[in-house]
């Protein structure tokens, strides 16, 4: 029998794993071969067992030595391909909702990255390098004593190839070849309870290794977003962002991206972007500089028992089609409102995140195969796909913080030109200035402006550029009333406030 006592308080995955191995080893040494004693011999056997000495601690050492050697070999295999990333530039101070203007400030940041190609391609998180003016890569040293001797050879300037906000991934390139790499494990899936290592630079502490288990293999952290993550209890802290979560074979299961924490430190709730998504985004960014994501002009939602009962659906779980855009590819393929989506591209879609994951990884040049249940009959539909375009991703690419600052409003904005008009779509007024973010160092009045708002006028006077907007604002004195005419989601409105 193996007894495991659970002590109160926090403990790392490594501690509990080693504790269990030790207790199992001791229990194994303590066990005796089973035999069937005679009734007369039973008392003597019992007395003999009572006098059997307990196993000495040294008898368990070979098991711990094997564990120790295995972990050291794994870290030695993985860590050479994990880099530290130092960023100088502009970045978000805090997370904001997509509809709110982001808070931007000049800052220095430290994150982690994974070398995925020996010719210098490195994957990291988009939030690590967003707004970067300069990106430096610190290569790991094989020996701590060599760090000073290697000097500048370990520090390389990196170029941002592209980033994808929705998945929070970015691709960097350094001019160096023959680099060690890590394989993105797309052939095997993470398993709940399996051991994993997280490697990165938490709080700037380069090449830090922590151990834990996979807590969940498909956690949707935000119900309003389709991204699904691997959840782990391996300690992850600021600076781990962009570093790998690896299995015991050294393959990358995911890229660490965020934690849920009340105090800002690790509380055992870490999340990693699955390797299959990392590989898809990597290949897209390397080939095109951006990510092609597909859509079919249809909306789906999770089935609840109440929904199923009210609509008379044949099952009380799964995903049901709630809307089909007239004239879109889904309608042309025969998809109908009320269809239950059984599978997509051969993968079961029992939940909305499962369907979203398939859509996320589907190639742009192939038909999407859906199996749907309509009543009691199953139908197979081959649906053409469209490329999904996020206008805000393009807006951020156009921002130059030094030229885009509107000081009196405390915002970053850009002129509305023909290229942006094509991205944003049809507008009520063709000229204006597009709001991209707020600048934290110049917090202006409480304007009510949001990201993607288009400013068309100030106090009844139209504006058609950043220069004209600044000129109108500079005419106003402190405490003067200000009324901005803005276009938001295709509708005009006024925002009124007093100038600071």
Kinemage of the C-alpha trace (Angstrom):
@kinemage 1
@onewidth
@group {chain A} dominant
@subgroup {mainchain}
@vectorlist {calphas} color= white
{ca unk a 1} P 0.000 0.000 0.000
{ca unk a 2} L 1.252 3.481 -0.860
{ca unk a 3} L 0.122 6.297 1.425
{ca unk a 4} L 0.307 9.883 0.160
{ca unk a 5} L -0.306 12.625 2.663
{ca unk a 6} L -1.534 15.883 1.173
{ca unk a 7} L 0.012 18.835 2.977
{ca unk a 8} L -1.856 22.164 3.051
{ca unk a 9} L -0.531 25.105 1.047
{ca unk a 10} L 0.985 25.407 -2.408
{ca unk a 11} L 3.404 22.909 -3.890
{ca unk a 12} L 4.926 22.581 -7.293
{ca unk a 13} L 4.207 19.698 -9.663
{ca unk a 14} L 7.835 18.609 -9.357
{ca unk a 15} L 7.563 18.307 -5.569
{ca unk a 16} L 4.494 16.086 -5.645
{ca unk a 17} L 5.843 13.964 -8.506
{ca unk a 18} L 9.096 13.274 -6.684
{ca unk a 19} L 7.205 12.634 -3.425
{ca unk a 20} L 4.969 10.049 -5.069
{ca unk a 21} L 7.929 8.348 -6.798
{ca unk a 22} L 9.781 8.164 -3.484
{ca unk a 23} L 6.794 6.723 -1.620
{ca unk a 24} L 6.105 4.254 -4.410
{ca unk a 25} L 9.721 3.137 -4.333
{ca unk a 26} L 9.671 2.675 -0.579
{ca unk a 27} L 6.394 0.805 -0.833
{ca unk a 28} L 7.858 -1.445 -3.514
{ca unk a 29} L 10.866 -2.303 -1.371
{ca unk a 30} L 8.597 -2.990 1.599
{ca unk a 31} L 6.375 -5.481 -0.218
{ca unk a 32} L 7.061 -9.195 0.363
{ca unk a 33} L 6.260 -12.111 -2.007
{ca unk a 34} L 2.768 -13.423 -1.321
{ca unk a 35} L 2.323 -17.035 -0.136
{ca unk a 36} L -0.512 -18.973 1.424
{ca unk a 37} L 0.343 -19.609 5.093
{ca unk a 38} L -1.037 -22.516 7.057
{ca unk a 39} L -3.341 -21.697 9.949
{ca unk a 40} L -0.668 -22.844 12.412
{ca unk a 41} L 1.983 -20.652 10.854
{ca unk a 42} L -0.135 -17.491 10.782
{ca unk a 43} L 0.855 -16.197 14.254
{ca unk a 44} L 4.528 -16.776 13.571
{ca unk a 45} L 4.261 -14.954 10.213
{ca unk a 46} L 2.594 -11.997 11.873
{ca unk a 47} L 5.273 -11.805 14.543
{ca unk a 48} L 8.004 -12.048 11.930
{ca unk a 49} L 6.451 -9.225 9.922
{ca unk a 50} L 6.369 -7.024 13.005
{ca unk a 51} L 10.120 -7.516 13.455
{ca unk a 52} L 11.012 -6.837 9.777
{ca unk a 53} L 13.126 -3.686 9.741
{ca unk a 54} L 11.868 -0.713 7.662
{ca unk a 55} L 13.733 -0.115 4.396
{ca unk a 56} L 16.621 2.308 4.698
{ca unk a 57} L 16.257 5.634 2.770
{ca unk a 58} L 19.311 4.746 0.704
{ca unk a 59} L 17.400 1.869 -0.901
{ca unk a 60} L 15.173 4.381 -2.749
{ca unk a 61} L 18.059 6.422 -4.141
{ca unk a 62} L 18.435 4.547 -7.475
{ca unk a 63} L 14.847 5.487 -8.420
{ca unk a 64} L 15.441 9.148 -7.613
{ca unk a 65} L 18.762 9.085 -9.424
{ca unk a 66} L 17.036 7.782 -12.553
{ca unk a 67} L 14.406 10.519 -12.297
{ca unk a 68} L 17.073 13.142 -11.758
{ca unk a 69} L 19.124 11.961 -14.739
{ca unk a 70} L 16.057 11.856 -16.993
{ca unk a 71} L 15.018 15.405 -16.114
{ca unk a 72} L 18.546 16.739 -16.578
{ca unk a 73} L 18.807 15.081 -19.992
{ca unk a 74} L 15.426 16.503 -21.023
{ca unk a 75} L 16.345 20.043 -19.979
{ca unk a 76} L 19.702 19.761 -21.753
{ca unk a 77} L 17.858 18.738 -24.924
{ca unk a 78} L 15.226 21.465 -24.822
{ca unk a 79} L 16.789 24.596 -23.328
{ca unk a 80} L 19.293 25.407 -26.140
{ca unk a 81} L 16.330 26.267 -28.416
{ca unk a 82} L 14.637 28.603 -25.915
{ca unk a 83} L 15.678 32.262 -26.135
{ca unk a 84} L 15.107 35.398 -24.115
{ca unk a 85} L 13.530 38.336 -25.950
{ca unk a 86} L 14.215 41.956 -24.974
{ca unk a 87} L 11.927 44.596 -26.463
{ca unk a 88} L 12.165 48.378 -26.539
{ca unk a 89} L 9.213 50.309 -27.886
{ca unk a 90} L 5.519 50.814 -27.328
{ca unk a 91} L 3.172 48.307 -25.748
{ca unk a 92} L -0.150 47.888 -23.997
{ca unk a 93} L -0.140 48.696 -20.288
{ca unk a 94} L -3.085 46.418 -19.568
{ca unk a 95} L -5.475 44.144 -21.400
{ca unk a 96} L -8.579 45.839 -22.743
{ca unk a 97} L -11.709 44.683 -24.471
{ca unk a 98} L -11.542 44.620 -28.231
{ca unk a 99} L -14.050 47.453 -28.452
{ca unk a 100} L -12.108 49.735 -26.109
{ca unk a 101} L -9.092 51.819 -27.024
{ca unk a 102} L -5.910 50.118 -25.858
{ca unk a 103} L -3.602 51.881 -23.397
{ca unk a 104} L -0.171 52.369 -24.999
{ca unk a 105} L 3.086 53.565 -23.421
{ca unk a 106} L 6.808 53.473 -24.176
{ca unk a 107} L 8.293 50.529 -22.312
{ca unk a 108} L 10.908 47.803 -22.077
{ca unk a 109} L 9.705 44.229 -21.959
{ca unk a 110} L 11.183 40.769 -21.524
{ca unk a 111} L 9.698 37.567 -22.886
{ca unk a 112} L 10.696 34.183 -24.241
{ca unk a 113} L 10.767 32.506 -27.630
{ca unk a 114} L 11.209 29.140 -29.331
{ca unk a 115} L 13.567 28.558 -32.236
{ca unk a 116} L 11.474 26.604 -34.742
{ca unk a 117} L 13.820 26.703 -37.736
{ca unk a 118} L 17.605 26.395 -37.772
{ca unk a 119} L 17.905 29.356 -40.160
{ca unk a 120} L 16.748 31.821 -37.516
{ca unk a 121} L 12.941 31.772 -37.246
{ca unk a 122} L 11.597 32.205 -33.708
{ca unk a 123} L 7.997 31.998 -32.452
{ca unk a 124} L 6.820 34.067 -29.499
{ca unk a 125} L 3.692 35.845 -28.251
{ca unk a 126} L 2.331 38.845 -30.120
{ca unk a 127} L 1.923 40.767 -26.855
{ca unk a 128} L 5.663 40.415 -26.185
{ca unk a 129} L 6.694 42.277 -29.363
{ca unk a 130} L 3.642 44.445 -30.038
{ca unk a 131} L 4.735 48.060 -30.604
{ca unk a 132} L 8.432 47.104 -30.585
{ca unk a 133} L 11.016 49.555 -31.883
{ca unk a 134} L 13.911 47.206 -31.333
{ca unk a 135} L 13.904 43.474 -30.639
{ca unk a 136} L 16.935 41.650 -29.305
{ca unk a 137} L 17.339 37.906 -28.954
{ca unk a 138} L 19.533 36.497 -26.178
{ca unk a 139} L 20.688 33.015 -27.117
{ca unk a 140} L 21.140 30.561 -24.227
{ca unk a 141} L 24.648 29.632 -23.137
{ca unk a 142} L 25.666 26.000 -22.836
{ca unk a 143} L 27.660 26.828 -19.719
{ca unk a 144} L 27.093 29.690 -17.299
{ca unk a 145} L 30.859 30.279 -17.169
{ca unk a 146} L 30.836 31.006 -20.913
{ca unk a 147} L 28.264 33.816 -20.775
{ca unk a 148} L 30.783 36.621 -20.270
{ca unk a 149} L 33.227 35.136 -22.785
{ca unk a 150} L 30.571 34.794 -25.470
{ca unk a 151} L 29.516 38.415 -25.002
{ca unk a 152} L 27.795 39.975 -27.973
{ca unk a 153} L 27.711 36.700 -29.895
{ca unk a 154} L 24.714 35.735 -27.770
{ca unk a 155} L 22.839 38.983 -28.504
{ca unk a 156} L 21.201 39.262 -31.935
{ca unk a 157} L 18.885 41.865 -33.432
{ca unk a 158} L 15.619 40.376 -34.655
{ca unk a 159} L 13.160 41.439 -37.328
{ca unk a 160} L 9.413 41.075 -36.871
{ca unk a 161} L 8.096 39.026 -39.789
{ca unk a 162} L 4.459 39.237 -38.725
{ca unk a 163} L 2.074 38.853 -35.814
{ca unk a 164} L -1.438 37.561 -35.327
{ca unk a 165} L -3.439 39.215 -32.578
{ca unk a 166} L -6.213 36.631 -32.338
{ca unk a 167} L -3.884 33.767 -31.493
{ca unk a 168} L -1.376 36.044 -29.700
{ca unk a 169} L 1.505 34.693 -31.800
{ca unk a 170} L 4.354 36.423 -33.629
{ca unk a 171} L 7.228 35.314 -35.859
{ca unk a 172} L 10.741 36.785 -35.560
{ca unk a 173} L 13.846 36.312 -37.724
{ca unk a 174} L 17.529 36.600 -36.793
{ca unk a 175} L 20.428 36.477 -39.231
{ca unk a 176} L 22.064 33.288 -37.987
{ca unk a 177} L 22.023 29.691 -39.172
{ca unk a 178} L 22.717 26.322 -37.610
{ca unk a 179} L 20.601 27.063 -34.563
{ca unk a 180} L 19.123 24.308 -32.359
{ca unk a 181} L 15.376 23.858 -32.787
{ca unk a 182} L 12.359 22.340 -31.081
{ca unk a 183} L 9.734 20.279 -32.904
{ca unk a 184} L 6.116 21.445 -32.793
{ca unk a 185} L 4.262 18.306 -31.720
{ca unk a 186} L 1.265 18.197 -34.065
{ca unk a 187} L 1.209 14.404 -34.356
{ca unk a 188} L 0.406 13.778 -30.702
{ca unk a 189} L -2.181 15.383 -28.482
{ca unk a 190} L -1.755 16.631 -24.956
{ca unk a 191} L -3.257 14.290 -22.360
{ca unk a 192} L -4.798 15.400 -19.105
{ca unk a 193} L -2.435 14.528 -16.264
{ca unk a 194} L 0.715 14.107 -18.371
{ca unk a 195} L 3.942 15.650 -17.088
{ca unk a 196} L 5.201 18.821 -18.775
{ca unk a 197} L 8.015 21.355 -18.439
{ca unk a 198} L 7.728 25.108 -18.946
{ca unk a 199} L 10.914 26.935 -19.945
{ca unk a 200} L 11.416 30.685 -20.249
{ca unk a 201} L 12.590 33.871 -18.549
{ca unk a 202} L 10.116 34.624 -15.746
{ca unk a 203} L 10.851 38.075 -14.296
{ca unk a 204} L 13.918 38.131 -16.577
{ca unk a 205} L 15.492 35.037 -14.999
{ca unk a 206} L 16.886 33.431 -18.138
{ca unk a 207} L 16.379 29.740 -18.928
{ca unk a 208} L 14.207 28.914 -15.918
{ca unk a 209} L 12.640 25.433 -15.841
{ca unk a 210} L 9.442 24.493 -13.980
{ca unk a 211} L 7.469 21.248 -13.975
{ca unk a 212} L 3.795 20.349 -13.666
{ca unk a 213} L 0.987 18.467 -15.346
{ca unk a 214} L -1.576 19.165 -18.056
{ca unk a 215} L -4.674 20.276 -16.155
{ca unk a 216} L -6.964 20.446 -19.203
{ca unk a 217} L -6.383 19.793 -22.880
{ca unk a 218} L -9.004 22.179 -24.316
{ca unk a 219} L -9.812 25.137 -22.097
{ca unk a 220} L -11.713 28.076 -23.581
{ca unk a 221} L -10.431 30.853 -21.314
{ca unk a 222} L -12.699 33.544 -22.810
{ca unk a 223} L -16.231 32.461 -23.806
{ca unk a 224} L -16.385 35.336 -26.304
{ca unk a 225} L -13.298 34.140 -28.212
{ca unk a 226} L -12.828 30.868 -30.122
{ca unk a 227} L -9.258 30.206 -28.942
{ca unk a 228} L -8.791 26.984 -26.977
{ca unk a 229} L -5.746 26.485 -24.728
{ca unk a 230} L -3.822 23.767 -22.902
{ca unk a 231} L -4.130 24.476 -19.181
{ca unk a 232} L -1.215 23.564 -16.920
{ca unk a 233} L -0.213 23.916 -13.277
{ca unk a 234} L 3.492 24.267 -14.160
{ca unk a 235} L 4.517 27.582 -12.528
{ca unk a 236} L 4.388 30.350 -15.154
{ca unk a 237} L 5.122 34.010 -14.441
{ca unk a 238} L 5.596 37.249 -16.425
{ca unk a 239} L 8.532 36.656 -18.769
{ca unk a 240} L 7.485 33.069 -19.536
{ca unk a 241} L 5.306 34.428 -22.346
{ca unk a 242} L 6.408 32.931 -25.654
{ca unk a 243} L 8.329 30.065 -24.083
{ca unk a 244} L 7.539 26.400 -24.730
{ca unk a 245} L 5.471 23.884 -22.819
{ca unk a 246} L 7.142 20.554 -23.632
{ca unk a 247} L 6.361 16.910 -22.951
{ca unk a 248} L 8.761 14.337 -21.533
{ca unk a 249} L 10.108 13.622 -25.024
{ca unk a 250} L 11.061 17.265 -25.534
{ca unk a 251} L 8.381 18.040 -28.132
{ca unk a 252} L 6.534 21.340 -27.922
{ca unk a 253} L 2.914 20.857 -26.872
{ca unk a 254} L 2.251 24.588 -26.829
{ca unk a 255} L 3.507 28.148 -26.380
{ca unk a 256} L 2.889 29.650 -22.928
{ca unk a 257} L 0.802 32.785 -23.252
{ca unk a 258} L -1.019 33.815 -20.066
{ca unk a 259} L -1.978 33.056 -16.481
{ca unk a 260} L -5.040 33.596 -14.315
{ca unk a 261} L -3.875 35.272 -11.135
{ca unk a 262} L -5.222 37.526 -8.399
{ca unk a 263} L -1.803 38.701 -7.255
{ca unk a 264} L 0.106 38.730 -10.553
{ca unk a 265} L 2.182 35.604 -9.806
{ca unk a 266} L 1.671 31.962 -10.670
{ca unk a 267} L -1.289 30.322 -8.959
{ca unk a 268} L -1.199 27.108 -10.974
{ca unk a 269} L -3.498 28.399 -13.721
{ca unk a 270} L -1.328 28.737 -16.800
{ca unk a 271} L -2.392 28.530 -20.443
{ca unk a 272} L -0.504 27.540 -23.579
{ca unk a 273} L -1.453 27.898 -27.240
{ca unk a 274} L -1.651 24.353 -28.707
{ca unk a 275} L 1.190 23.323 -31.019
{ca unk a 276} L -1.100 22.670 -33.999
{ca unk a 277} L -2.206 26.326 -33.895
{ca unk a 278} L 1.387 27.512 -33.418
{ca unk a 279} L 2.509 25.537 -36.477
{ca unk a 280} L -0.395 26.819 -38.581
{ca unk a 281} L 0.320 30.446 -37.654
{ca unk a 282} L 4.075 29.965 -38.131
{ca unk a 283} L 3.672 28.600 -41.625
{ca unk a 284} L 1.211 31.348 -42.570
{ca unk a 285} L 3.362 34.166 -41.195
{ca unk a 286} L 6.522 32.789 -42.799
{ca unk a 287} L 4.846 32.425 -46.182
{ca unk a 288} L 2.531 35.441 -46.288
{ca unk a 289} L 3.417 37.720 -43.375
{ca unk a 290} L -0.156 37.373 -42.087
{ca unk a 291} L -2.647 34.610 -41.252
{ca unk a 292} L -5.472 33.509 -43.499
{ca unk a 293} L -8.461 32.449 -41.405
{ca unk a 294} L -11.633 31.178 -43.007
{ca unk a 295} L -15.332 31.808 -42.502
{ca unk a 296} L -18.472 30.463 -44.211
{ca unk a 297} L -21.008 33.217 -43.414
{ca unk a 298} L -22.860 31.193 -40.793
{ca unk a 299} L -23.235 31.409 -37.014
{ca unk a 300} L -23.377 28.489 -34.588
{ca unk a 301} L -23.911 28.155 -30.846
{ca unk a 302} L -23.801 25.508 -28.137
{ca unk a 303} L -26.962 23.461 -27.564
{ca unk a 304} L -28.385 23.562 -24.036
{ca unk a 305} L -31.159 21.282 -22.710
{ca unk a 306} L -33.553 24.241 -22.647
{ca unk a 307} L -32.656 25.235 -26.208
{ca unk a 308} L -33.061 21.652 -27.413
{ca unk a 309} L -36.436 21.292 -25.726
{ca unk a 310} L -37.746 24.604 -27.008
{ca unk a 311} L -36.670 23.967 -30.616
{ca unk a 312} L -37.496 20.260 -30.588
{ca unk a 313} L -33.927 19.247 -31.444
{ca unk a 314} L -33.012 15.576 -31.589
{ca unk a 315} L -30.267 15.964 -28.958
{ca unk a 316} L -29.565 18.197 -25.962
{ca unk a 317} L -25.836 18.690 -26.574
{ca unk a 318} L -23.567 19.728 -29.445
{ca unk a 319} L -23.556 22.700 -31.824
{ca unk a 320} L -26.519 24.085 -33.760
{ca unk a 321} L -26.575 26.525 -36.683
{ca unk a 322} L -28.280 29.749 -35.521
{ca unk a 323} L -27.872 31.889 -38.645
{ca unk a 324} L -26.952 31.523 -42.315
{ca unk a 325} L -26.143 34.669 -44.289
{ca unk a 326} L -28.282 34.949 -47.441
{ca unk a 327} L -26.184 34.495 -50.556
{ca unk a 328} L -23.137 33.290 -48.591
{ca unk a 329} L -21.120 30.109 -49.156
{ca unk a 330} L -22.887 28.202 -46.350
{ca unk a 331} L -26.304 28.832 -47.866
{ca unk a 332} L -25.076 27.887 -51.336
{ca unk a 333} L -23.838 24.546 -49.958
{ca unk a 334} L -27.226 23.786 -48.405
{ca unk a 335} L -26.585 24.591 -44.726
{ca unk a 336} L -29.787 25.563 -42.889
{ca unk a 337} L -30.722 27.174 -39.599
{ca unk a 338} L -31.388 24.422 -37.037
{ca unk a 339} L -28.841 21.969 -38.496
{ca unk a 340} L -26.780 20.222 -35.818
{ca unk a 341} L -23.092 20.109 -36.773
{ca unk a 342} L -21.840 16.581 -36.094
{ca unk a 343} L -18.316 16.933 -37.491
{ca unk a 344} L -16.100 19.254 -39.525
{ca unk a 345} L -13.232 17.989 -41.673
{ca unk a 346} L -13.648 14.600 -40.015
{ca unk a 347} L -13.329 15.921 -36.432
{ca unk a 348} L -16.158 15.665 -33.906
{ca unk a 349} L -17.719 19.028 -33.037
{ca unk a 350} L -19.571 18.411 -29.791
{ca unk a 351} L -18.754 21.929 -28.573
{ca unk a 352} L -18.446 25.350 -30.165
{ca unk a 353} L -14.702 25.561 -29.339
{ca unk a 354} L -14.179 22.274 -31.199
{ca unk a 355} L -15.876 23.685 -34.306
{ca unk a 356} L -13.955 26.956 -33.980
{ca unk a 357} L -10.661 25.066 -33.768
{ca unk a 358} L -11.383 23.227 -37.030
{ca unk a 359} L -12.355 26.470 -38.749
{ca unk a 360} L -9.227 28.146 -37.454
{ca unk a 361} L -6.927 25.555 -39.013
{ca unk a 362} L -8.793 24.952 -42.269
{ca unk a 363} L -6.855 25.830 -45.473
{ca unk a 364} L -8.163 28.741 -47.514
{ca unk a 365} L -8.049 26.843 -50.817
{ca unk a 366} L -10.077 23.777 -49.756
{ca unk a 367} L -13.781 23.040 -49.223
{ca unk a 368} L -14.924 22.616 -45.622
{ca unk a 369} L -16.618 19.230 -45.143
{ca unk a 370} L -19.499 19.386 -42.666
{ca unk a 371} L -21.616 16.478 -41.491
{ca unk a 372} L -24.892 17.840 -40.119
{ca unk a 373} L -27.974 16.255 -38.578
{ca unk a 374} L -31.288 17.589 -39.882
{ca unk a 375} L -34.064 15.965 -37.921
{ca unk a 376} L -33.025 12.314 -37.812
{ca unk a 377} L -31.095 12.373 -41.100
{ca unk a 378} L -27.381 13.079 -41.488
{ca unk a 379} L -26.142 15.022 -44.509
{ca unk a 380} L -22.634 15.741 -45.784
{ca unk a 381} L -22.068 19.273 -47.120
{ca unk a 382} L -18.979 20.643 -48.887
{ca unk a 383} L -18.860 24.350 -48.091
{ca unk a 384} L -16.668 26.932 -49.904
{ca unk a 385} L -14.763 29.179 -47.501
{ca unk a 386} L -13.958 32.888 -47.459
{ca unk a 387} L -10.924 34.622 -45.986
{ca unk a 388} L -11.705 36.383 -42.725
{ca unk a 389} L -10.121 39.819 -42.487
{ca unk a 390} L -9.706 41.687 -39.217
{ca unk a 391} L -9.538 45.382 -40.003
{ca unk a 392} L -7.976 46.235 -36.625
{ca unk a 393} L -4.955 44.045 -37.303
{ca unk a 394} L -4.299 46.146 -40.382
{ca unk a 395} L -4.876 49.401 -38.498
{ca unk a 396} L -2.218 48.509 -35.916
{ca unk a 397} L 0.246 47.797 -38.709
{ca unk a 398} L -0.238 51.346 -39.994
{ca unk a 399} L 0.519 53.059 -36.670
{ca unk a 400} L 3.681 55.104 -36.187
{ca unk a 401} L 3.532 56.226 -32.512
{ca unk a 402} L 5.726 59.265 -33.143
{ca unk a 403} L 3.497 60.525 -35.968
{ca unk a 404} L 0.117 59.229 -34.823
{ca unk a 405} L -0.126 60.939 -31.428
{ca unk a 406} L -2.995 63.401 -30.919
{ca unk a 407} L -1.754 64.984 -27.723
{ca unk a 408} L -4.844 66.905 -26.588
{ca unk a 409} L -7.050 63.805 -26.817
{ca unk a 410} L -4.405 61.377 -25.547
{ca unk a 411} L -4.913 58.997 -28.470
{ca unk a 412} L -3.042 57.415 -31.345
{ca unk a 413} L -4.829 57.822 -34.678
{ca unk a 414} L -4.195 57.539 -38.411
{ca unk a 415} L -5.519 59.240 -41.523
{ca unk a 416} L -8.351 57.519 -43.340
{ca unk a 417} L -6.951 56.739 -46.793
{ca unk a 418} L -8.084 54.539 -49.677
{ca unk a 419} L -6.288 51.457 -48.322
{ca unk a 420} L -7.966 51.746 -44.924
{ca unk a 421} L -11.354 52.408 -46.516
{ca unk a 422} L -11.091 49.085 -48.322
{ca unk a 423} L -10.306 47.340 -45.023
{ca unk a 424} L -12.995 49.019 -42.936
{ca unk a 425} L -15.764 48.781 -45.509
{ca unk a 426} L -18.511 51.186 -46.464
{ca unk a 427} L -18.563 54.444 -44.480
{ca unk a 428} L -21.200 57.110 -43.970
{ca unk a 429} L -18.601 59.858 -44.479
{ca unk a 430} L -15.570 59.136 -46.634
{ca unk a 431} L -13.005 61.351 -44.826
{ca unk a 432} L -11.792 61.425 -41.251
{ca unk a 433} L -9.306 60.096 -38.707
{ca unk a 434} L -9.320 56.538 -37.307
{ca unk a 435} L -8.736 55.993 -33.559
{ca unk a 436} L -6.279 53.167 -32.891
{ca unk a 437} L -5.253 53.417 -29.220
{ca unk a 438} L -4.875 55.621 -26.139
{ca unk a 439} L -1.462 56.900 -24.993
{ca unk a 440} L -1.107 56.368 -21.257
{ca unk a 441} L 1.564 59.036 -20.770
{ca unk a 442} L -0.839 61.652 -22.167
{ca unk a 443} L -4.181 60.679 -20.711
{ca unk a 444} L -6.516 63.333 -22.032
{ca unk a 445} L -10.129 64.076 -21.197
{ca unk a 446} L -12.723 61.342 -20.837
{ca unk a 447} L -13.712 61.440 -24.487
{ca unk a 448} L -15.563 58.136 -24.790
{ca unk a 449} L -13.549 57.272 -27.909
{ca unk a 450} L -13.031 53.603 -28.748
{ca unk a 451} L -10.739 51.691 -31.054
{ca unk a 452} L -11.915 51.886 -34.702
{ca unk a 453} L -13.984 55.047 -34.115
{ca unk a 454} L -13.686 57.447 -37.041
{ca unk a 455} L -13.585 61.148 -36.115
{ca unk a 456} L -15.332 63.223 -38.771
{ca unk a 457} L -15.663 66.599 -37.049
{ca unk a 458} L -14.874 68.862 -34.077
{ca unk a 459} L -17.546 71.331 -32.881
{ca unk a 460} L -19.314 71.256 -36.207
{ca unk a 461} L -16.163 71.658 -38.324
{ca unk a 462} L -15.179 68.667 -40.447
{ca unk a 463} L -11.732 67.080 -40.209
{ca unk a 464} L -10.134 65.043 -42.953
{ca unk a 465} L -6.626 64.395 -41.568
{ca unk a 466} L -4.543 64.289 -38.409
{ca unk a 467} L -3.227 67.768 -39.196
{ca unk a 468} L -6.703 69.255 -39.434
{ca unk a 469} L -7.795 67.454 -36.232
{ca unk a 470} L -4.801 68.807 -34.317
{ca unk a 471} L -5.411 72.303 -35.699
{ca unk a 472} L -9.048 72.327 -34.535
{ca unk a 473} L -8.103 71.047 -31.081
{ca unk a 474} L -5.278 73.561 -30.657
{ca unk a 475} L -7.779 76.382 -31.129
{ca unk a 476} L -9.644 75.286 -27.995
{ca unk a 477} L -8.826 76.576 -24.539
{ca unk a 478} L -8.833 74.622 -21.307
{ca unk a 479} L -12.378 73.744 -20.107
{ca unk a 480} L -13.808 74.528 -23.551
{ca unk a 481} L -16.701 72.307 -24.635
{ca unk a 482} L -15.786 69.767 -27.283
{ca unk a 483} L -18.185 67.812 -29.463
{ca unk a 484} L -16.703 65.146 -31.707
{ca unk a 485} L -18.719 63.692 -34.552
{ca unk a 486} L -17.701 60.052 -34.834
{ca unk a 487} L -18.774 57.062 -36.866
{ca unk a 488} L -19.010 53.794 -34.914
{ca unk a 489} L -20.235 50.510 -36.378
{ca unk a 490} L -21.723 52.307 -39.368
{ca unk a 491} L -23.658 54.871 -37.309
{ca unk a 492} L -22.964 58.544 -36.594
{ca unk a 493} L -22.995 59.975 -33.089
{ca unk a 494} L -21.636 62.879 -31.009
{ca unk a 495} L -19.246 62.589 -28.089
{ca unk a 496} L -19.302 65.638 -25.779
{ca unk a 497} L -16.766 66.554 -23.065
{ca unk a 498} L -14.680 69.439 -21.771
{ca unk a 499} L -11.079 69.983 -22.872
{ca unk a 500} L -8.427 69.404 -20.194
